[in-house]
Amino acid sequence: MTTSKPSNQKRAFWRNKCHKQLSLTIRPDKVRLRPRPDDEYRWSVADCMSKHFETDFSRWRLGDFQEICNVLELEKQDLIEAIRPRILPQIHSTLQNEHRLTSDQGFTSTIEQLKQKNQELVVRNEQLQKEAELKLRNAQQSLEAERKDLQGEVQQWRAATESYREQLKQASQIIMPALSTMSHHLSEMFDSK
């Protein structure tokens, strides 16, 4: 009886371990990296892990098995998830109807929900920004009109002040000689007594 090489045994160990971990939500006999059309699941995989799901188990290297196992052991369910194919169309129609998805649909539906919510927030942000710009423009126009009114009033007060100053100067030119004459007459009146 021949025993297999240690490298083959190690590869078989990691392949089986990876297979078991991927089969947590799928029947173990149905786990395939590239599911058939009649299989009851599809893989929803983060971009960083997608290269592993483009080939079959038989073409994987030892490092591929170890990487998938490490990801699954660390419970990074946001990187690899088996989902039912019927859920994908439901995700899009449900989002269009604005209903909440059930939690059993996993991170793929959560990502879709977040994308939809993000789009709604982008649209709302644009609306709020336009409203804020309009309010700011209106406030600026209002403040500019008020500034012009105040500037006009200041000009009127300056003109009035200048006018009063001129009138005071003219009155002073008339009154000063009269006061001097009156002072002279008063001093003569009181001095003569």
C-alpha positions in Angstrom: 0.0 0.0 0.0 1.4 3.4 -1.0 1.1 6.4 1.1 0.6 9.8 -0.4 3.2 12.5 -0.2 3.2 14.7 2.9 2.5 17.7 0.6 -0.6 15.9 -0.9 -1.8 15.0 2.6 -1.4 18.6 3.8 -3.3 19.9 0.7 -6.1 17.3 1.3 -6.3 18.3 5.0 -6.7 22.0 4.1 -9.1 21.2 1.2 -11.3 19.2 3.5 -11.1 21.9 6.2 -12.0 24.6 3.7 -14.8 22.5 2.3 -16.3 22.0 5.7 -16.1 25.7 6.6 -17.7 26.7 3.3 -20.5 24.2 4.0 -21.8 25.8 7.2 -24.9 27.1 5.3 -24.9 24.7 2.4 -25.1 20.9 2.4 -21.5 19.6 2.3 -22.2 17.5 -0.8 -23.3 20.6 -2.7 -20.3 22.9 -2.0 -18.8 24.1 -5.2 -16.7 27.2 -5.9 -18.6 27.7 -9.2 -22.1 26.6 -8.4 -24.2 25.0 -11.2 -27.4 26.8 -12.4 -29.6 24.3 -10.5 -27.6 24.7 -7.2 -29.5 26.4 -4.3 -26.8 29.0 -3.7 -24.4 31.5 -5.2 -21.3 33.0 -3.7 -21.3 36.6 -2.8 -17.7 37.4 -2.4 -15.7 40.6 -1.7 -13.4 41.7 -4.5 -10.3 40.8 -2.6 -11.5 37.1 -2.4 -13.1 36.8 -5.9 -10.0 35.3 -7.5 -10.5 32.1 -5.5 -14.0 31.6 -6.8 -13.0 31.7 -10.4 -11.6 28.2 -10.4 -12.5 24.8 -9.0 -11.1 23.3 -5.8 -9.0 20.9 -7.8 -6.9 23.8 -9.2 -6.3 25.5 -5.9 -2.9 25.7 -4.3 -2.4 25.0 -0.6 -2.2 28.7 0.1 -5.6 29.3 -1.4 -7.2 26.8 1.0 -5.4 28.3 3.9 -6.4 31.8 3.0 -10.1 30.9 2.7 -10.0 28.9 6.0 -8.3 31.8 7.8 -10.9 34.2 6.6 -13.7 31.9 7.6 -12.1 31.2 11.0 -11.8 34.9 11.7 -15.6 35.1 11.1 -15.1 37.7 8.4 -18.6 37.0 7.0 -18.4 40.3 5.1 -15.9 38.7 2.7 -17.6 35.4 1.8 -21.2 34.4 1.9 -23.4 31.8 0.3 -26.8 33.3 -0.7 -29.9 31.9 -2.3 -30.1 32.9 -6.0 -33.7 34.0 -5.6 -32.6 36.6 -3.0 -30.6 38.7 -5.5 -33.7 39.8 -7.6 -35.6 40.3 -4.4 -32.9 42.6 -3.1 -33.3 45.0 -6.0 -37.1 44.9 -6.0 -37.3 45.2 -2.3 -35.0 48.2 -2.3 -37.2 49.8 -5.0 -40.2 49.3 -2.8 -38.2 50.6 0.2 -38.9 47.6 2.4 -36.4 46.3 4.9 -34.6 43.1 4.0 -34.7 40.2 6.5 -31.5 39.5 8.4 -31.1 36.0 6.9 -30.0 37.6 3.6 -26.6 38.4 4.9 -24.1 41.0 4.0 -24.9 41.2 0.3 -28.4 42.6 1.0 -26.9 44.9 3.6 -24.4 46.2 1.0 -27.3 46.8 -1.4 -29.3 48.5 1.3 -26.3 50.7 2.2 -25.7 51.6 -1.4 -29.4 52.5 -1.8 -29.3 54.5 1.5 -26.1 56.2 0.4 -27.7 57.2 -2.9 -30.7 58.6 -1.1 -28.3 60.6 1.2 -26.4 61.9 -1.8 -29.6 63.2 -3.3 -30.8 64.6 0.0 -27.4 66.3 0.5 -27.6 67.9 -2.9 -31.1 69.2 -2.1 -29.9 70.6 1.2 -26.9 72.1 -0.4 -29.1 73.8 -3.1 -31.5 75.1 -0.4 -28.5 76.4 1.7 -27.0 78.1 -1.3 -30.4 79.7 -2.1 -30.8 80.9 1.5 -27.3 82.2 1.6 -27.8 84.1 -1.7 -31.1 85.5 -0.4 -29.4 86.5 2.9 -26.5 88.1 1.0 -29.0 90.1 -1.2 -30.9 91.2 1.9 -27.8 92.2 3.7 -26.5 94.1 0.7 -29.8 96.0 0.4 -29.7 96.8 4.1 -26.0 97.9 3.7 -27.0 100.2 0.8 -29.8 101.7 2.9 -27.5 102.3 5.8 -24.9 103.8 3.6 -27.5 106.1 2.1 -28.5 107.2 5.6 -24.9 107.8 6.6 -24.5 110.0 3.5 -27.6 112.0 4.4 -26.3 112.5 8.0 -22.9 113.6 6.7 -24.5 116.0 4.3 -26.8 117.4 7.1 -23.7 117.7 9.4 -21.8 119.5 6.7 -24.8 121.8 6.1 -25.1 122.6 9.8 -21.4 123.2 10.0 -21.6 125.6 7.1 -24.6 127.4 8.6 -22.8 127.6 11.9 -19.8 129.1 10.2 -21.9 131.7 8.4 -23.8 132.5 11.6 -20.6 132.8 13.4 -19.3 135.3 10.8 -22.4 137.4 11.3 -22.7 137.1 15.1 -19.0 137.6 16.0 -18.8 141.2 14.7 -22.2 141.9 16.2 -21.1 140.5 19.6 -17.9 142.6 19.4 -19.9 145.7 18.7 -22.4 144.9 21.5 -19.6 144.2 23.9 -18.0 147.5 23.0 -21.3 149.4 23.5 -21.9 147.6 26.8 -18.5 148.4 28.1 -19.1 152.1 27.2 -22.4 152.1 28.9 -21.1 150.7 32.1 -17.9 152.6 32.0 -19.6 155.9 31.6 -21.6 155.5 34.8 
